[in-house]
Amino acid sequence: MSYHHLYKFIIIGDTGAGKSCLLLQFTDKRFHSGYDLTIGVEFGAKLIRMNNKRIKLQIWDTAGQESFRSITRSYYRGSAGALLVYDITRPETFANLTTWLEEARAHSNNKDMVIILVGNKCDMESRRKVRYEEGEAFAKEHGLLFIETSAKTATNVDSAFTRVAETIYSKIESGTIDLKNESLGIKLGSEAAAGGADGVTVRGGGAAAAAGASSGSTSCC
């Protein structure tokens, strides 16, 4: 399927924050209730429409364990956007955000990489340990977008990805990002053919993939 632009995304954050579930919900519109540890890096892709253009999102879902951190670091380079994910029911995942953010910015070659802070599992309000205002304040302090999501109910999942894409698109339109510089995680594709379906998805990953290796907020509910 042809596209106008391709944007490379990376999903980062602690193990168990729901990164893989967010990707699965976005690309496949389904929720996996079991817990499968991501080994290395997994991959997904989806075509979205933006201003009558077809945009392909190429999304890399990284493992949160320290043992895979060296693999994760290699995927920061050449990323146009990032989802920094924490679990609103586990304050330790919020406490580790600074480490993840510092690492992302240190290893990225793109000073204009768009990052959105994602407070996941907002369907579990009765078990909430991280207040919405805390996430909002962290995002504001560090110049991130902010949103709360539920991979289980699909609340705000599409918005988490599309807001990053919209911000990247705006930076391209304003000339902040040079489309000709593919090292920034953005690729110019062929003109989209007339017609064509949105939402085409591709998934893959695990060990095989590993081997290949401005601010705003939206409430959850």
N, C-alpha and C positions, 0 to 999 in steps of 0.2 A: 504494500500500500504506500503510495507516494505521500509526501508531506512538504510543508513549507519550511518549518523549522524543527530541529530536534534539540531537546534540552536534556542534559544528563543530571539526574537527581541522586542523592545518597541519603539513606535513612540511618541515623545514629542514635545511640542511647543505651542505657543499661539493659542487660538480659532480662526478659520477662516484662518489659514495658509495653509490649504489644506491637512492635515494629513490623513483624511478618504478617500479623493479622490486619494491620492497616493496609499493607500492600495488597494482600489477598482481597480485602473488601473493595479496594479501589479498582483493581484490575478485573476481578472475577465476580464481584458483587455477592460474595459469600463469606461466612465466618466459620473458622475452624476452632472448635471449643477445646480441643486437646492442646497440649503444650509440646511442641517439637522444637528442640534446640537448633538454631541456625548454625550450620557448619560452614565457616568461612563467609561466603557472600552468596546471596540469592538474587535473582533478577526478574524484573517484570517490566512490561511496556504497555502503553495505552495511547491511543490517538484521541485528542480532544479538539474542539472547535474554539477558535478565539478570533474575533473580528473577521469572520469569514475566511480564516486561514486554518489549515489543518496542522496541529502541533503534535509531534510525537514526544512523549515523555518516556525516557529510558531510565529506569529506577533500579538502583542497587541497594539491597537490604543487607546490612552488615551484622555480623555477630557481635554481641555485647561483651563477651567474655574477654578477659585480659589475654588469654592464650592466643586469641585471634587478632589482637590489636595491631600487630605489624601488617597483617593483610588489610585490615580496615584502613590504615593510614595511606596505603597505596591508592585507594579509591577517592581520597579527598581531591587529589590533583585532577583537573579537568572536569570538575563538577560545577554546574551553573547554579544549582539549588540544593538545599539540605533541609531535611525534617529532623529536628532535635527532639526526641520523644522521652517523656517521663510518664510514670504511672501515678495518678493522683491519690491512690490508696497506699503508696509506698514512698514515704518521705526520703528514703535513702536514694531513690532514683532522681529525685529533685536536687538533693544535695550534691550529686555528682555531675550536674549539668555544666558547672564552670569548667571542670576538667575536660569534658567532651567538647565544649565550645572552644576552649583554648587550643586543644589538639586540632580541631577542624581548621581553625584560622592559621595555625602554625604550618600545617602541611598542605593547605590549599594554595594553588598558584593564581587564584582568582580573587582579587580584593573586593570584587563586586558580587561575590557569591551570595545569593539570597537565602536567608535562613529563617525558618518558621519554628517557633517553639510550640510543641504539641503536648498538651496535657491529656493523656489517653485514659480510657475507662471511666468516662464521666457518667456512664449508666449506673455506676456503683456509688451513688451519692451518699448512701448511708455509711459507707466505709471510707469516705474521703478523709485524707490526712493533709493534703496540700490545698489550701484555699485558692480559689480562682484569682483573687487579688494578688497572691504571691507570685503566681505564674505571670500575670500581667505586668507586675513590677519588675520581675527579672527580665522579661522581654524588652521593656522600655529602657531599662538600664543598659542593656547590651545591644540595642538597635535591631531587635528581631521582630518579626511578625509574631502574632500569638493567636492560638485557637485551642479550644478543648474539643475532644472527639470521643466517640465510642466506636471501636471497630466492630463490636457485637451488634449494635443497633444501626450502624452506618451513619450515626449523627456526625455531621460536619466532615466526614472523611473526604468526600470529593472536594470540599472547600479547602481543606488543608493543602492538597496538591495543586488545585487550580489557582489559589491565591499566590503561590510561589511562581507559577507559570505566568500569571498576569503581571506580576512585578518584574519578572525578567523581560517580558514582552515590552513593557513600558520603558525599561532601561534601553532596550534595543531601539525603540522608536525615538527616544530622546537623544540617542547617540552616545549614551554612557557606556554601552557595551558594543564592541566591534564585532559584527557578525562574521567577518572574515577571519577572525582569530579563533580557530576551532579548539585551541588549548584551553579555552574558558568554558568548555562543556556545552557549546552551542554550535550546531551544524546547520548550514543552509541546504535544504532538500530541493528536489525538483517540484515544479508546480503541481498542486494536487489536481488529479483528474476530476472532471465533472461528476457529480453524484458521489458515490462512495459512502460507506457507513462510518459513523463515529464509533468510538468505544471498542475498536479492535484491540485485543490484548494478546500478549505473549508472555509466557512464564517459563522460568527455568532456574537453575542455580545449584546451591549446595557446594559440595567439594569441587565439582567440575568448574563452577564459576569462579571459585576461589583460586583455582589454578590459573585462570586467565586474567588472572588479574594484573525600608522605612517603617515604621511601626504601626500596628493596628491590632485589634482584638475582636474575637467573636465568641460569644458565650455558647456553651454546650447545649443547654436545655432551655 
